[in-house]
Amino acid sequence: MSNQARWRSAPAGEAPQQGRGLKITKIEVIALSIKLPRDYRGSVYSVPQKNALVTRIYTDHGPIGEAVNGEGAAAIQREMVEIINNELAPLLISQDPSRIEQLWAQMWPATFRGGRNKDAAVRAIACVDSALWDLMGKVAGLPLYLLWGGARDKLPIIAIGGQYGENFTPAHYGREMEEYRALGLAGCKFKVGGKSPAEDAERTVAARKAGGDDFILCVDANRGWPRATALEFARLAQGLNLRWFEEPCHWSNDKNDMALLRAIAGLPIVAGQSEVTAEGCRDLMVAGAIDVCNLDASWGGGPTVWLRVARMAQCFGVEMGHHGEPVVGSHLLAAVQNGTYVETHHPDRDPIFHRMVIGRGGIANGFYTLPDAPGFGVTFDEDFIKQYRVN
């Protein structure tokens, strides 16, 4: 049954009645950690394990809202759990879950506490915000991409790949791109910034040759280079038809450096995943530093914030991406007219999306078709959760 048919088949007023009078009774947070088969390294980071949080919101009647978010180091994961359990949950108990803007505003002061890791507080709020939206999608009987705007029901999907490995040769990266094509993906966001521009250009050439001319190829330096080095790479990469150059420059002067690089390098520039506020993304746009804003809702305060940024970005003529987190990111990107690509990882790199999530959308011919069940449209494998639960 289509979403439209499902909505029309409900008795008049049923969905509003379901939402009216709901009260939050409990918020549960489950920490997961899965050791990966190898260390996945970018220019300035290392990922030997996949960490995530499952957040569930229970009410006095009606559905349960649940979401999976929170990739990050174990220390920040523990702090997120503490903030949700000790501060956010007590704040929201007995409140109406449909008043999401109001609840978000009540949670945000948790980021103001002195001496606190603000990233942990912002991410904790994002977990609760995501679960609240899932709940409201279920109450409405609509998938979130439709509730949020419904610009499309499928998007191109690309891998985050090209991570550095011991003794990897350019040929290795070529084989990796071939594997992504075999998995039905449209392209790859390829890691650079960890070697010299010449070495990383050689790796990128191998990726382009293996992927083919129609393969979407982006590069991502994760703030690994000073501006001059990033410009050197951009010049070496001319002719490779790169879709974008993501976070090319060190963080300390990145807005100005990216604005200059954008003006002279001839490549679209992307940033936003390292921002934790809508205001930080606004400043990137005002500075003329980016063509695409790839704020991660799970790192930046939740879908509530991402949607604010997306509407603002459209006024600046800026496209939207979403760093990883395909369950959440796909619905956000499909909701708005300026969305770009769903990002995933190789199944070995993201066992959450490829093994724990049940009912996710289909991947074929370079596209991800969103699930049409209400909310995020997915459930989770409880045996998987029991196996990898750490709290």
C-alpha positions in Angstrom: 0.0 0.0 0.0 1.3 3.5 -0.8 1.9 6.0 1.9 -0.8 8.2 0.4 -3.3 5.2 0.5 -2.2 4.3 4.0 -2.9 7.9 5.1 -6.3 8.1 3.4 -7.4 4.7 4.7 -7.1 5.8 8.3 -10.3 7.1 9.9 -10.7 10.9 9.9 -8.7 12.4 12.7 -7.1 9.2 13.8 -3.4 10.3 13.6 -3.9 13.6 15.5 -5.8 11.6 18.2 -2.9 9.2 18.5 -0.5 12.1 19.1 -2.7 14.1 21.4 -2.2 13.3 25.1 0.9 11.2 24.7 3.3 11.4 27.6 6.9 10.2 27.7 7.3 7.6 30.4 10.9 6.3 29.8 14.0 6.9 27.7 16.4 4.0 27.2 19.8 4.2 25.7 21.9 1.2 24.7 25.6 1.5 23.9 27.0 -0.9 21.2 30.6 -1.6 20.3 31.8 -3.9 17.5 35.4 -4.6 16.8 36.1 -4.2 13.0 38.2 -6.5 10.9 40.9 -3.9 10.5 41.7 -0.3 11.5 40.0 2.1 9.0 42.3 5.2 8.9 41.8 8.6 7.4 44.2 11.5 7.4 43.7 12.4 11.0 41.6 9.6 12.5 41.5 5.9 13.2 38.5 3.6 13.5 39.2 0.1 14.8 35.7 -0.4 16.1 32.1 0.7 15.3 30.4 2.3 18.2 26.7 3.4 18.3 23.8 4.2 20.6 20.3 2.9 20.2 17.9 5.4 21.9 14.3 4.4 22.6 11.5 6.6 23.8 8.5 5.0 25.5 5.1 6.6 26.1 2.0 5.9 28.2 0.3 4.6 25.0 1.2 4.4 21.4 4.4 3.4 19.5 8.0 3.4 20.7 10.4 5.9 19.0 13.8 4.5 18.3 16.9 5.6 16.5 20.5 4.5 16.0 23.2 7.3 16.1 26.4 8.2 17.8 29.4 6.9 16.0 32.5 8.0 18.0 35.2 7.0 20.4 34.3 4.9 23.5 35.0 7.8 25.9 32.5 10.2 24.3 30.0 7.3 23.9 30.1 6.8 27.7 29.6 10.5 28.4 26.7 10.6 26.0 25.0 7.7 27.9 25.5 9.6 31.2 24.0 12.8 29.8 21.0 11.1 28.4 20.3 9.0 31.5 21.1 11.7 34.1 20.0 14.9 32.5 17.9 14.6 29.3 15.7 11.7 30.3 14.6 13.2 33.7 13.9 16.5 31.9 11.6 14.9 29.3 9.7 12.4 31.4 5.9 13.2 31.5 6.2 15.7 28.7 4.4 15.6 25.3 6.7 14.1 22.7 5.0 15.9 19.8 6.4 19.3 20.9 9.9 18.6 19.5 11.0 22.2 19.0 10.1 22.9 22.6 11.8 19.8 23.9 15.0 20.5 21.9 15.2 24.0 23.4 14.9 22.5 26.9 17.7 20.0 26.2 20.1 22.5 24.6 21.3 24.1 27.9 23.0 20.7 28.7 25.7 22.0 26.3 26.4 25.0 28.5 27.9 23.3 31.5 31.5 24.4 32.2 34.2 21.8 31.8 32.0 19.5 29.7 32.9 17.9 26.4 30.3 19.9 24.4 30.5 17.4 21.5 29.1 14.7 23.9 26.2 16.9 25.0 25.3 17.9 21.4 25.4 14.3 20.3 23.3 13.1 23.2 20.7 15.7 22.3 20.8 14.4 18.7 20.1 10.8 19.8 17.0 11.9 21.8 15.9 14.2 19.0 16.2 11.4 16.4 14.1 9.0 18.5 11.4 11.7 19.1 11.1 12.2 15.3 10.8 8.5 14.8 8.0 8.4 17.3 6.2 11.3 15.6 6.5 9.6 12.2 4.9 6.5 13.6 2.1 8.6 15.2 1.5 10.3 11.9 1.7 7.0 9.9 4.3 8.5 7.6 8.0 7.9 6.8 10.0 10.8 7.9 11.2 11.9 4.5 7.5 12.6 3.6 6.7 14.2 6.9 9.8 16.5 6.4 9.0 17.5 2.9 9.1 14.6 0.5 11.3 15.9 -2.3 12.0 12.4 -3.6 11.8 8.8 -2.5 15.2 7.6 -3.7 18.7 9.0 -3.9 22.1 8.1 -5.3 24.2 6.2 -2.7 27.9 6.3 -2.4 30.5 4.7 -0.1 32.8 6.4 2.3 36.0 4.5 1.3 39.6 4.7 0.3 40.8 4.5 3.9 44.5 4.0 4.4 45.8 0.5 5.2 49.2 -1.0 5.8 51.0 -1.7 2.6 48.0 -0.8 0.4 49.0 -0.1 -3.2 47.0 2.0 -5.8 45.8 -1.4 -7.2 44.2 -2.2 -3.9 42.1 1.0 -4.1 41.1 0.1 -7.7 39.8 -3.2 -6.5 37.9 -1.5 -3.7 36.1 0.7 -6.2 35.2 -2.3 -8.3 33.7 -3.9 -5.2 31.5 -0.8 -4.6 30.2 -1.0 -8.1 29.4 -4.7 -7.6 27.5 -3.8 -4.4 25.3 -1.5 -6.5 26.7 1.8 -5.3 27.1 4.9 -7.5 30.4 6.1 -6.3 32.9 6.7 -3.4 34.0 9.5 -1.1 37.7 8.7 -1.2 40.1 9.5 1.6 43.1 11.7 1.0 45.1 14.1 3.1 47.2 11.5 4.9 50.0 11.3 2.4 51.8 13.7 0.0 49.6 15.3 -2.7 51.5 13.2 -5.3 50.9 10.0 -3.5 47.2 10.7 -2.8 46.8 11.8 -6.4 48.2 8.5 -7.6 45.7 6.6 -5.3 42.8 8.8 -6.6 43.8 8.2 -10.3 43.6 4.4 -9.6 40.1 4.9 -8.1 38.9 6.8 -11.1 40.3 4.3 -13.6 38.7 1.4 -11.8 35.4 3.1 -11.1 34.9 4.4 -14.6 33.9 7.7 -16.0 30.3 7.5 -14.7 31.4 6.6 -11.1 30.8 9.5 -8.7 34.2 10.2 -7.1 34.6 12.7 -4.3 37.8 13.2 -2.2 37.9 13.9 1.6 40.9 15.2 3.4 39.3 15.4 6.8 41.1 18.7 7.5 44.4 17.0 6.9 46.3 19.6 4.8 47.4 23.3 5.0 45.9 25.4 2.3 48.9 25.3 0.0 49.2 21.5 0.1 45.4 21.2 -0.6 45.8 23.4 -3.6 48.7 21.3 -4.9 46.5 18.2 -4.7 43.7 20.0 -6.5 46.0 20.9 -9.3 47.3 17.3 -9.6 43.7 16.0 -9.6 42.6 18.1 -12.6 41.0 16.0 -15.2 39.7 13.4 -12.8 36.1 14.8 -12.8 35.9 15.0 -9.0 32.5 15.7 -7.7 33.8 17.6 -4.6 36.8 18.2 -2.3 35.7 17.8 1.3 37.3 19.4 4.3 40.6 20.1 2.5 42.2 22.4 5.1 43.3 22.4 8.7 40.5 23.5 11.1 42.3 26.6 12.6 41.6 28.9 9.6 39.4 26.6 7.5 36.6 29.1 6.5 39.1 31.5 4.9 41.3 28.8 3.5 38.4 27.0 1.9 36.9 30.2 0.5 40.2 31.0 -1.2 40.6 27.4 -2.4 37.1 27.4 -3.7 37.8 30.5 -5.7 41.0 29.2 -7.4 41.0 25.4 -7.5 38.0 24.8 -9.7 36.5 22.2 -7.4 33.3 22.3 -5.4 34.2 22.5 -1.7 32.4 20.6 1.1 32.4 21.0 4.8 30.0 20.9 7.8 30.4 17.5 9.4 32.9 19.0 11.9 30.4 21.7 12.9 28.2 21.1 15.9 25.7 24.0 15.5 23.5 25.5 12.8 25.3 28.7 13.4 28.7 27.1 12.5 27.2 26.0 9.2 25.8 29.4 8.6 29.2 31.0 9.0 30.6 28.6 6.4 28.0 29.8 3.9 28.4 33.5 4.8 32.1 33.2 4.2 31.5 31.7 0.8 33.6 28.7 1.8 31.4 25.8 0.6 29.3 24.5 -2.2 27.8 21.6 -0.2 27.1 21.5 3.6 27.4 18.0 5.0 26.3 18.5 8.6 25.9 15.2 10.4 22.6 15.3 12.3 23.9 12.7 14.8 26.9 15.0 15.6 25.1 18.3 15.3 22.1 18.3 17.5 19.7 16.1 15.6 17.3 16.2 12.6 15.7 19.4 14.1 19.0 21.2 13.5 19.8 19.6 10.2 16.5 20.7 8.7 17.1 24.3 9.8 20.5 24.2 8.1 19.0 22.7 4.9 16.4 25.4 4.5 19.1 28.1 5.1 21.4 26.4 2.7 18.8 26.5 -0.1 18.7 30.3 0.3 22.5 30.4 -0.2 22.4 28.1 -3.2 24.3 25.5 -1.2 23.6 21.8 -1.6 23.2 19.4 1.4 25.1 16.2 2.2 25.0 14.1 5.3 28.1 12.5 6.8 27.4 8.8 7.0 24.6 7.6 9.3 22.4 6.4 6.4 19.3 5.5 8.4 18.9 9.1 9.5 20.7 10.8 6.7 18.7 9.2 3.9 15.3 10.6 5.2 16.8 14.1 5.7 18.4 14.2 2.2 15.3 12.9 0.5 13.1 15.4 2.3 14.7 18.5 0.8 15.2 19.7 -2.7 18.9 20.4 -2.3 19.9 17.0 -1.0 22.8 15.1 -2.7 23.9 11.5 -1.8 23.3 8.9 0.9 26.6 7.8 2.4 27.3 4.3 3.6 30.4 2.2 4.2 31.5 -1.2 3.1 29.6 -3.9 5.1 32.8 -4.7 7.0 33.1 -1.1 8.1 29.5 -0.6 9.2 27.9 -3.7 10.6 25.2 -1.6 12.2 23.6 -0.6 8.9 24.3 -3.8 7.0 23.6 -6.3 9.8 21.6 -4.8 12.7 19.1 -2.7 10.8 16.1 -4.6 9.5 13.8 -3.2 6.7 16.2 -0.6 5.4 15.7 0.6 1.8 17.0 -1.3 -1.3 20.3 -0.6 -3.0 20.4 -1.1 -6.8 21.8 0.5 -9.8 23.5 3.3 -7.8 20.3 4.3 -5.9 18.9 3.8 -2.4 15.1 3.6 -2.3 13.8 4.7 1.1 11.7 2.4 3.2 8.0 3.5 3.3 7.1 2.3 6.8 6.4 5.1 9.3 9.2 7.0 11.1 12.7 5.9 10.0 11.0 2.8 8.6 13.3 0.3 10.2 13.6 -2.1 13.2 16.7 -3.5 14.9 17.9 -7.1 15.3 17.6 -7.7 19.1 20.1 -10.6 19.0 22.7 -8.3 17.5 22.0 -5.7 20.2 22.4 -8.3 23.0 25.7 -9.6 21.4 27.4 -6.1 21.2 25.8 -4.2 24.1 28.4 -2.7 26.4 26.3 -0.8 29.0 
